């Protein structure tokens, strides 16, 4: 199946936990309210999906004119 990319998709907390766990990014996955604040506070989120399975995430802060600061870049590790 082809990878689909989505911009600013509304991810469930479980999806965030899944991609952070599978990518090896050390994020507060045991604190769902904090994960929701991280999701809601990002200016730009790009997700990669293989079917319904999340396989990548990029989360950034941006002024949408000149600069964007990447805070997360996670890709699912094959296991």
Contact map, one row per residue, 1 for C-alpha under 8 A:
1110000000000000000000000000000000000000000000000110000000000000000000000000000
1111000000000000000000000000000000000000000000000110000000000000000000000000000
1111100000000000000000000000000000000000000000011110000000000000000000000000000
0111110000000000000000000000000000000000000000011110000000000000000000000000000
0011111000000000000000000000000000000000000001111000000000000000000000000000000
0001111110000000000000000000000000000000000001111000000000000000000000000000000
0000111110000000000000000000000000000000000111100000000000000000000000000000000
0000011111000000000000000000000000000000000111100000000000000000000000000000000
0000011111100000000000000000000000000000000011100000000000000000000000000000000
0000000111110000000000000000000000000000000000000000000000000000000000000000000
0000000011111011000000000000000000000010000000000000000000000000000000000000000
0000000001111111000000000000000000000000000000000000000000000000000000000000000
0000000000111111100000000000000100110000000000000000000000000000000000000000000
0000000000011111110000000000000000000000000000000000000000000000000000000000000
0000000000111111111000000000000000000000000000000000010000000000000000000000000
0000000000111111111100000000100000100000000000000000000000000000000000000000000
0000000000001111111110000000100000100000000000000000000000000000000000000000000
0000000000000111111111000000000000000000000000000000010000000000000000000000000
0000000000000011111111100000000000000000000000000000011110000000000000000111000
0000000000000001111111111110100000000000000000000000000000000000000000000100000
0000000000000000111111111100100000000000000000000000000000000000000000000000000
0000000000000000011111111000000000000000000000000000000000000000000000000011100
0000000000000000001111111000000000000000000000000000000000000000000000000111100
0000000000000000000111111100000000000000000000000000000000000000000000000100100
0000000000000000000111111110000000000000000000000000000000000000000000000100000
0000000000000000000110011111000000000000000000000000000000000000000000000000000
0000000000000000000100001111100000000000000000000000000000000000000000000000000
0000000000000000000000000111111101100000000000000000000000000000000000000000000
0000000000000001100110000011111100100000000000000000000000000000000000000000000
0000000000000000000000000001111100000000000000000000000000000000000000000000000
0000000000000000000000000001111111100000000000000000000000000000000000000000000
0000000000001000000000000001111111110000000000000000000000000000000000000000000
0000000000000000000000000000001111111000000000000000000000000000000000000000000
0000000000000000000000000001001111111100000000000000000000000000000000000000000
0000000000001001100000000001101111111110000000000000000000000000000000000000000
0000000000001000000000000000000111111111000000000000000000000000000000000000000
0000000000000000000000000000000011111111100000000000000000000000000000000000000
0000000000000000000000000000000001111111110000000000000000000000000000000000000
0000000000100000000000000000000000111111110000000000000000000000000000000000000
0000000000000000000000000000000000011111110000000000000000000000000000000000000
0000000000000000000000000000000000001111111000000000000000000000000000000000000
0000000000000000000000000000000000000111111110000000000000111000000000000000000
0000000000000000000000000000000000000000111110000000000000111100000000000000000
0000001100000000000000000000000000000000011111000000000000111100000000000000000
0000001110000000000000000000000000000000011111100000000011110000000000000000000
0000111110000000000000000000000000000000000111110000000011100000000000000000000
0000111110000000000000000000000000000000000011111000011111000000000000000000000
0011110000000000000000000000000000000000000001111100011110000000000000000000000
0011110000000000000000000000000000000000000000111111111100000000000000000000000
1111000000000000000000000000000000000000000000011111111000000000000000000000000
1111000000000000000000000000000000000000000000001111100000000000000000000000000
0000000000000000000000000000000000000000000000001111110000000000000000000000000
0000000000000000000000000000000000000000000000001111111000000000000000000000000
0000000000000010011000000000000000000000000000111101111110000000000000000001000
0000000000000000001000000000000000000000000000111100111110000000000000000011000
0000000000000000001000000000000000000000000000111000011111000000000000001111000
0000000000000000001000000000000000000000000011110000011111100000000000011110000
0000000000000000000000000000000000000000000011100000000111110000000001111100000
0000000000000000000000000000000000000000011111000000000011111000000001111000000
0000000000000000000000000000000000000000011110000000000001111100000111110000000
0000000000000000000000000000000000000000011100000000000000111110000111100000000
0000000000000000000000000000000000000000001100000000000000011111101110000000000
0000000000000000000000000000000000000000000000000000000000001111111100000000000
0000000000000000000000000000000000000000000000000000000000000111111100000000000
0000000000000000000000000000000000000000000000000000000000000111111000000000000
0000000000000000000000000000000000000000000000000000000000000011111100000000000
0000000000000000000000000000000000000000000000000000000000000111111110000000000
0000000000000000000000000000000000000000000000000000000000011111011111000000000
0000000000000000000000000000000000000000000000000000000000011100001111100000000
0000000000000000000000000000000000000000000000000000000001111000000111111000000
0000000000000000000000000000000000000000000000000000000001111000000011111000000
0000000000000000000000000000000000000000000000000000000011110000000001111100000
0000000000000000000000000000000000000000000000000000000111100000000001111110000
0000000000000000001100111000000000000000000000000000000111000000000000011111000
0000000000000000001001100000000000000000000000000000001110000000000000001111100
0000000000000000001001100000000000000000000000000000011100000000000000000111110
0000000000000000000001110000000000000000000000000000000000000000000000000011111
0000000000000000000000000000000000000000000000000000000000000000000000000001111
0000000000000000000000000000000000000000000000000000000000000000000000000000111
